[in-house]
Amino acid sequence: MNAPLTSSQEGALSRTERQAQVVRALQAVLPAHALLWQSEDTVPYECDGLTAYRTRPLVVALPETEAQVAAVLRTCHGLDVPVVARGAGTGLSGGAMPNALGVTMSLAKFNNILKIDPVSRTAVVQCGVRNLAISEAAAPYGLYYAPDPSSQIACTIGGNVAENSGGVHCLKYGLTLHNVMRVRGFTAEGEPIEFGSEALDSAGLDLLALVIGSEGMLAVTVEVTVKLVPKPQLARCIMASFDDVRKAGDAVAAVIAAGIIPAGLEMMDKPMTAAVEDFVHAGYDLTAEAILLCESDGTPEEVEEEIGRMSEVLRRSGATAITVSQDEAERLKFWSGRKNAFPASGRISPDYMCLDSTIPRKRLADILLAIQEMEKKYELRCCNVFHAGDGNLHPLVLFDANDPDELHRCELFGADILETSVAMGGTVSGEHGVGVEKLNSMCVQFSAQENEQMFGVKRAFDPKGTLNPGKVIPTLSRCAEYGKQLVRGGALPHPELPRF
Amino acid sequence: MAALDDIIERIREAGAKGTPLRIRGGGSKDFYGGPLEGEPLDIAGHSGISSYEPSELVVTVRAGTPLAELEALLAQQGQCLPFEPPRFGAVGQGTVGGMVAAGLAGPSRASVGSVRDFVLGAQLVNGRGELLTFGGQVMKNVAGYDVSRVLAGSLGVLGVIAELSLKVLPVAPAEATLAFECSQADALRMLNQWGGQPLPLNASAWMDGWLYLRLRGAQAAVEAACRQLGGERAAADDSAASWMALRDQTLPFFAERGAGQDLWRIAVPQTAPVLAIEGTPLVEWHGGQRWYLLPPGHAQKVRTAARAAGGHATLFARAEEEGDEARSAEPFDTLSAALQKIHAALKREFDPHGLFNPGRLYAGL
């Protein structure tokens, strides 16, 4: 079992002594300004986008060259010090949460776009380049990078690789996995390694598929080759209102069943619509129980044909109002509310917790109704915004973190949504990752044997377990403590373990 | 699932005895990869569609199901496996498990994606006889490591694939094939130029001095592209049959391969120039996949040229008559030492007794 490193493994050294030891070792490989360890300097790194969980790292390293990245890794590996690689820190599941006895390695300085090649339609970029910066650099060639997570102004491509980030267009254009050709970086030992290539496949096992989405636990990424795709000539969006969430959920399935793959297909419920309308004034229908945004892109002829077919399906599914964007400004206005769902929620509640489970599309209405019941059970409000085309949910549970009971009820509410999603045939995370946030829920989705096999994957890449330890895969004892463990076809594994 | 229980029992027994197993679906790709070692473990009995809901764009199917059966079912609903996996051997011989284990895709691969891009989840029996499920039946899933996708192209070395969930897509409403008489270099140049434009490109093939281009998409988009690109428009029936023959390697280029010729598959960046390899290739995937027929003994030259272009070369099918010296050529290109270490460690973690398909991917793995 590849359990996270704990303080007991460092023997007699106190935190201060351990810190002094690590600082001394890293001073030998990094310039003075690239090393932070005083509290006031390391506090900014104590959490990522999941602000409810905070830990100050032992040391923050800010390497500027690949040789320094390798040296930091080699040094830490030699001292058995955990290393947590960090991009922009926008992750929502605590994947970059520091290890109290580890080094947080910020890769923010690797922010150069090395090559935009319009002929091969690829970009070679350093890991700290922002997602949107790639599309901006490719725009003069009529190309762009397709995955567009909502945090795309800030999040980095290295972080996108770690999380296998999605966005609103992935039903048609794929996830990070489908748009990354090559990842170059270093192993936990600091050895250079390359996964994939600029050809369409590589010899051997497809380890690139394993590294993408591995939340920084298998290797450290420093350079990425991404695919660029031609910018569609035109995009238009339909905004459709429904007086019943079930009709809206069924409309989503009906669009797909009609053989249409929309460029984006999003859903907002009534509370969410009210919150965003107040924020962006996009003219959303405040009387609708649910709103669908359904986008088509391509050549003008293609878009006209598809918008016609989509409108017809939505109307037949019971849409009470249908508006089609007439120009780019109007299309962006339709999307403005959807894109601002998170900040809009921040305005109506002191805190919110964003969930990220995915379910089969046909269960969209079922989960919405189940969440409405949970609102009563936990006495908390929830706004819902869904990447409906992918069945990926982002319920935003509103609470006040200063009220310990609200925080507790919020956590139960969240776990209930995730477990209900798994029971409906879904998964606990669609695009935000497991990090530390969903470790308990992983016990519900995977059996002990499956989790152990994933620890095996971790060991194969990182035998000592120093890269971002303690994330993504729950230990057997953690699941026993949580009191839940998926059992496939029979007996509970390890019945000897205590369970609460 | 009696068949699956039997498979698991066989694996446990083999583990206890240390007997290697050769996983076999329909046996249509026995020619592919390293030597066939071990007692045959047939998975064909573990077949059938577990679930299929067209509006979810997902099908879950047991690994022994004939690929032909799956494709027929999808076709009834106007859907397909858009990566066009090749079908070797007799009609209906290949299985869905074999398709994923081999990880081979057909003409449309450069435009639509590879086998692994469409794998959403898998059930796997590892070398300890444990039945494990990874991934799922939904489009987006980042819970845990993406073990299911690594199985695509793994040639069975990590375990026995028992069941797969695959993403499917609607069949494109319209299609057209255009032909252009041109040199290989001109074909590569044109393909890369078109690739940067919003055109419904779906597949391409250059052979015998002609470039064939298949467009797929909305009717209006295909017609507009035909007007823009020019070339000679091929008759729909003839071109459909030709693309099918390219996919299944029944075109004369493949079917008339001499007994003394190796078939090399070279994957390079689409922009790689004409390669410094003797003979004239058949070029697919908008330049990304190039097939060469060569007498045995060219491994080193071919691999050097492929690597120089940023790619790799696979000895896809061996000549029936080859000299002793040529026998030593490995089917797949050598990995870096760092990657070899991870391959060996993953193998130990999934298959600690070294049961599954020893040597099929690499000697010693």
Chai-1 contact restraints between the chains, C-beta under 6 A:
chainA,res_idxA,chainB,res_idxB,connection_type,confidence,min_distance_angstrom,max_distance_angstrom,comment,restraint_id
A,P118,B,G196,contact,1.0,0.0,6.0,A-B,restraint_1
A,V119,B,N192,contact,1.0,0.0,6.0,A-B,restraint_2
A,V119,B,T271,contact,1.0,0.0,6.0,A-B,restraint_3
A,S120,B,P269,contact,1.0,0.0,6.0,A-B,restraint_4
A,S120,B,T271,contact,1.0,0.0,6.0,A-B,restraint_5
A,R121,B,G195,contact,1.0,0.0,6.0,A-B,restraint_6
A,R121,B,G196,contact,1.0,0.0,6.0,A-B,restraint_7
A,N164,B,V142,contact,1.0,0.0,6.0,A-B,restraint_8
A,G166,B,K140,contact,1.0,0.0,6.0,A-B,restraint_9
A,H178,B,D117,contact,1.0,0.0,6.0,A-B,restraint_10
A,E191,B,A338,contact,1.0,0.0,6.0,A-B,restraint_11
A,I193,B,A338,contact,1.0,0.0,6.0,A-B,restraint_12
A,E198,B,P269,contact,1.0,0.0,6.0,A-B,restraint_13
A,E198,B,G310,contact,1.0,0.0,6.0,A-B,restraint_14
A,A199,B,A267,contact,1.0,0.0,6.0,A-B,restraint_15
A,A199,B,V268,contact,1.0,0.0,6.0,A-B,restraint_16
A,A199,B,P269,contact,1.0,0.0,6.0,A-B,restraint_17
A,A199,B,G311,contact,1.0,0.0,6.0,A-B,restraint_18
A,L200,B,A267,contact,1.0,0.0,6.0,A-B,restraint_19
A,L200,B,G288,contact,1.0,0.0,6.0,A-B,restraint_20
A,D201,B,A267,contact,1.0,0.0,6.0,A-B,restraint_21
A,A203,B,H312,contact,1.0,0.0,6.0,A-B,restraint_22
A,A203,B,F332,contact,1.0,0.0,6.0,A-B,restraint_23
A,A203,B,D333,contact,1.0,0.0,6.0,A-B,restraint_24
A,G204,B,L335,contact,1.0,0.0,6.0,A-B,restraint_25
A,L205,B,V150,contact,1.0,0.0,6.0,A-B,restraint_26
A,L205,B,S154,contact,1.0,0.0,6.0,A-B,restraint_27
A,D206,B,R116,contact,1.0,0.0,6.0,A-B,restraint_28
A,D206,B,V150,contact,1.0,0.0,6.0,A-B,restraint_29
A,D206,B,G153,contact,1.0,0.0,6.0,A-B,restraint_30
A,A209,B,R116,contact,1.0,0.0,6.0,A-B,restraint_31
A,A209,B,D146,contact,1.0,0.0,6.0,A-B,restraint_32
A,A209,B,R149,contact,1.0,0.0,6.0,A-B,restraint_33
A,A209,B,V150,contact,1.0,0.0,6.0,A-B,restraint_34
A,L210,B,Y145,contact,1.0,0.0,6.0,A-B,restraint_35
A,L210,B,D146,contact,1.0,0.0,6.0,A-B,restraint_36
A,L210,B,V150,contact,1.0,0.0,6.0,A-B,restraint_37
A,G213,B,V142,contact,1.0,0.0,6.0,A-B,restraint_38
A,G213,B,D146,contact,1.0,0.0,6.0,A-B,restraint_39
A,S214,B,Y145,contact,1.0,0.0,6.0,A-B,restraint_40
A,P230,B,G196,contact,1.0,0.0,6.0,A-B,restraint_41
A,P230,B,Q197,contact,1.0,0.0,6.0,A-B,restraint_42
A,P230,B,P198,contact,1.0,0.0,6.0,A-B,restraint_43
A,P232,B,P198,contact,1.0,0.0,6.0,A-B,restraint_44
A,Q233,B,P198,contact,1.0,0.0,6.0,A-B,restraint_45
A,A253,B,S55,contact,1.0,0.0,6.0,A-B,restraint_46
A,I256,B,S55,contact,1.0,0.0,6.0,A-B,restraint_47
A,A257,B,S55,contact,1.0,0.0,6.0,A-B,restraint_48
A,G259,B,G78,contact,1.0,0.0,6.0,A-B,restraint_49
A,G259,B,P170,contact,1.0,0.0,6.0,A-B,restraint_50
A,G298,B,A221,contact,1.0,0.0,6.0,A-B,restraint_51
A,T299,B,A221,contact,1.0,0.0,6.0,A-B,restraint_52
A,T299,B,A224,contact,1.0,0.0,6.0,A-B,restraint_53
A,E301,B,A220,contact,1.0,0.0,6.0,A-B,restraint_54
A,E301,B,A224,contact,1.0,0.0,6.0,A-B,restraint_55
A,E302,B,A218,contact,1.0,0.0,6.0,A-B,restraint_56
A,E302,B,A220,contact,1.0,0.0,6.0,A-B,restraint_57
A,E302,B,A221,contact,1.0,0.0,6.0,A-B,restraint_58
A,E305,B,A218,contact,1.0,0.0,6.0,A-B,restraint_59
A,E305,B,A220,contact,1.0,0.0,6.0,A-B,restraint_60
A,T358,B,V138,contact,1.0,0.0,6.0,A-B,restraint_61
A,T358,B,K140,contact,1.0,0.0,6.0,A-B,restraint_62
A,P360,B,E56,contact,1.0,0.0,6.0,A-B,restraint_63
A,R361,B,E56,contact,1.0,0.0,6.0,A-B,restraint_64
A,D390,B,M139,contact,1.0,0.0,6.0,A-B,restraint_65
A,D390,B,K140,contact,1.0,0.0,6.0,A-B,restraint_66
A,G391,B,V138,contact,1.0,0.0,6.0,A-B,restraint_67
A,N392,B,K140,contact,1.0,0.0,6.0,A-B,restraint_68
A,G425,B,Q137,contact,1.0,0.0,6.0,A-B,restraint_69
A,G426,B,V138,contact,1.0,0.0,6.0,A-B,restraint_70
A,T427,B,G136,contact,1.0,0.0,6.0,A-B,restraint_71
A,T427,B,V138,contact,1.0,0.0,6.0,A-B,restraint_72
A,T427,B,N141,contact,1.0,0.0,6.0,A-B,restraint_73
A,T427,B,A143,contact,1.0,0.0,6.0,A-B,restraint_74
A,V428,B,A143,contact,1.0,0.0,6.0,A-B,restraint_75
A,S429,B,V142,contact,1.0,0.0,6.0,A-B,restraint_76
A,S429,B,A143,contact,1.0,0.0,6.0,A-B,restraint_77
A,G430,B,K140,contact,1.0,0.0,6.0,A-B,restraint_78
A,E431,B,K140,contact,1.0,0.0,6.0,A-B,restraint_79
A,E431,B,V142,contact,1.0,0.0,6.0,A-B,restraint_80
A,G433,B,V142,contact,1.0,0.0,6.0,A-B,restraint_81
A,V434,B,A143,contact,1.0,0.0,6.0,A-B,restraint_82
A,Q445,B,A143,contact,1.0,0.0,6.0,A-B,restraint_83
A,Q449,B,E130,contact,1.0,0.0,6.0,A-B,restraint_84
A,E450,B,L132,contact,1.0,0.0,6.0,A-B,restraint_85
A,Q453,B,L132,contact,1.0,0.0,6.0,A-B,restraint_86
A,M454,B,G144,contact,1.0,0.0,6.0,A-B,restraint_87
A,M454,B,Y145,contact,1.0,0.0,6.0,A-B,restraint_88
A,G456,B,E349,contact,1.0,0.0,6.0,A-B,restraint_89
A,V457,B,Y145,contact,1.0,0.0,6.0,A-B,restraint_90
A,A460,B,I342,contact,1.0,0.0,6.0,A-B,restraint_91
A,A460,B,A345,contact,1.0,0.0,6.0,A-B,restraint_92
A,A460,B,L346,contact,1.0,0.0,6.0,A-B,restraint_93
A,A460,B,E349,contact,1.0,0.0,6.0,A-B,restraint_94
A,F461,B,I342,contact,1.0,0.0,6.0,A-B,restraint_95
